[in-house]
Amino acid sequence: VLHQKVPYRALLHRISPSHFTSSMCPICSDHEDTFSHFLYECDQKMTVWKHIWLHFFHVDLDSDFPLSEALLRLRFPDIPVEASSVSSATIISHTLLSLWRSHWRFVFDNVPLSSSSVIASITKLVSTSEYELLIKEHSTHRSPPIFDWESHAVP
């Protein structure tokens, strides 16, 4: 995403028009699938982003500027303490991952992109990250000792 090397349909159509006969979004079929449309402008994807933004950042996403700032400039929104113990970057990464998986399941397996299932996937990923942080912060075990291979080498 940072290098804008995402295989969105308009780019693929420009590179190989015989294989990708249309530059339209495969999800909504209403708009050209540009870089920003692929990431967040598609209505179904924007529904997910708006939900995540409101749920985790407690801010109404009324424009795509905060999204482009987060995705392209790594300027993440502040996260209220009570919303989650994971970072904003982690939440946005999990959102991208879930949208990416769902997008390609649609393209390759013809499974419709469902906003609710993507949101459920994001919620599960964030919960897993929160549990991992709890384990890490409250772990009483120590890391294993470093083994000195040279002093234990077989002659």
C-alpha positions, -999 to +999 in steps of 0.1 A: +000+000+000+028+024+009+044+019-025+010+018-042+018-016-057-017-030-051-032-050-080-064-030-085-085-036-115-078-004-134-040-010-132-044-046-143-066-036-172-040-010-183-012-036-181-031-066-196-064-055-213-068-088-230-069-107-197-086-080-176-113-067-200-127-042-176-114-016-152-146-017-131-146-028-095-153-065-093-171-060-059-196-032-067-194-030-105-204+007-102-171+025-103-136+021-118-114+002-095-087+027-088-061+025-060-083+044-035-115+026-046-097-008-040-087+002-005-117+022+008-139+040-016-159+010-026-192+013-007-190-021+009-154-015+020-162+020+032-191+006+053-164-016+071-140+014+076-168+036+090-178+009+115-142+003+126-135+040+128-166+046+150-161+015+171-124+018+179-116+055+174-150+069+185-150+092+155-175+095+127-156+089+094-172+116+073-144+118+046-117+096+032-089+120+043-083+102+077-081+069+058-056+081+032-036+097+060-035+064+080-028+042+050-004+063+030+013+085+056+010+062+086-007+090+106-030+070+128-059+084+148-057+084+185-075+055+202-095+061+234-081+041+263-114+022+269-117+012+232-088-012+230-054-020+244-039-025+209-025+003+188-043+022+161-018+007+136-028-028+147-065-021+142-059-006+108-036-035+098-063-060+109-089-041+089-067-041+058-060-078+062-096-087+066-107-066+036-079-080+015-089-116+024-125-110+016-118-091-016-097-120-029-121-146-018-147-128-039-123-126-069-110-162-068-138-181-051-169-160-059-177-156-022-196-122-018-179-096+003-201-093+034-194-062+056-207-080+087-184-110+082-154-087+075-162-067+107-165-100+126-131-110+113-115-077+123-131-079+158-117-115+162-082-104+151-082-074+174-094-096+203-066-120+196-041-092+196-055-079+229-052-114+245-016-117+232-008-083+248-023-095+281-002-126+280+029-107+272+023-081+300+013-105+327+037-134+318+056-147+348+078-170+329+113-161+317+127-165+283+148-196+278+185-194+286+209-190+257+225-222+249+263-221+243+268-245+213+306-241+213+311-254+249+288-283+242+301-293+208+307-330+201+344-335+192 
